[in-house]
């Protein structure tokens, strides 16, 4: 398989070499810097989409490893490689005179042709590079510009995620409050009416939840794609493939119990994520986020299993979603077998999900405890 190289932009002043690797949302980078070589490997979004990218540069001269550093942001990776011999100008970046299609000059660090030259520049000898002082000023301006760009991107991303989580919180809150009020006032009376109202909010929220998979896959959030996919498939297949078509179970209280458990989890989770987008943390909300799942997740798994068992007779009698030979697809599928496999998967998927949440709980609450202790000491 052909190796993919990211676009790399370089510039220099009397003290250092600057490199900007045009690769967004980099994960698992492997970077090695020696006195005369720089190598990079990482997965991110470059000129050819989301792939593994890599490059290796034999440098024209030696660099100071101790002073050299790099910074990874959502938009790119920036290297500051300090020259071992300050005040020297490199004829080129690489040791050997080779043409690399992916290596380019960072013109953003130089004055554009349309910019009016300063008096110092007009007095300068034609064809000579800018003075070291001018390069330092350009370097500072470029850093400021990159910081502004990174901040603007982060602000737009956080605003979008805040509104997404806020909308989900509103939808699940409507479900939770309505069902809680319904049970408190009417008990188990007319559960079909309760289902018909609750399914509007639950259906919209679960359709919107597909975006969470997109968020993780594109690197917009740092959540694992596998965990989100398991939760999304588990709920959406049950809701849209099993519950909605099976009208006889719509009047069963257990279906609304399941919706109530789902919404009880989400009215804590989504506000936690919304405030996290704004870099705001409430200790009580953090504790609830990583604690309420302990009783609610098992209740949810048990409720799902009971709902599937309630739906089984309907799908056995109607053969809905089942396929029998002969047909144009030339495949057969007895849908109740899928329901049995769904039941078998619940304990295994539930165990994996709860194990993941337990690790997250220990990590988050330990960090929260350390933060509170630090505040008390100060």
VENZI-V960117 format. One record per helix or strand of 2 or more residues. SS is the DSSP state (H for helix, E for strand). FROM is the first residue (numbers start at 0). TO is the last residue. If there is no record, write none. Layout:
SS & FROM & TO
SS & FROM & TO
This chain:
E & 6 & 11
E & 15 & 21
E & 23 & 32
E & 36 & 45
E & 48 & 58
E & 62 & 71
E & 76 & 82
E & 102 & 104
H & 106 & 108
H & 118 & 122
H & 131 & 185
H & 190 & 207
H & 209 & 216
H & 224 & 242
H & 246 & 250
H & 252 & 276
H & 282 & 288
H & 292 & 317
H & 334 & 376
